[in-house]
Amino acid sequence: MSVDWRDIPSLAALRAFDATARHGGFAGAARSLNVTHAAIAQQVRALEADLGISLAVRQGRNVVLTEAGSQLARSLGEGFDTIAGGIARL
């Protein structure tokens, strides 16, 4: 399968969303990626704008994924885990 990178959102935004989903919020995601929580929130908002759908609902300091957000989180988790595994096997 050939990937057309023009059809895929920013990898930085996808990584920020993946970290948000894994850590349950922007603060944990920010710590894991060594950036500010504002940077993570901005990336997630940009991803939502790019896709035209809501991925997460902000509830105080926590983030609850929408159904679409949960689906994307599962796909990204599998994809990033595959990439990490491939690199580890080198």
Secondary structure, 3 states (H helix, E strand, C coil): CCCCHHHCCCHHHHHHHHHHHHHCCHHHHHHHHCCCHHHHHHHHHHHHHHHCCCCEEEECCEEEECHHHHHHHHHHHHHHHHHHHHHHCC
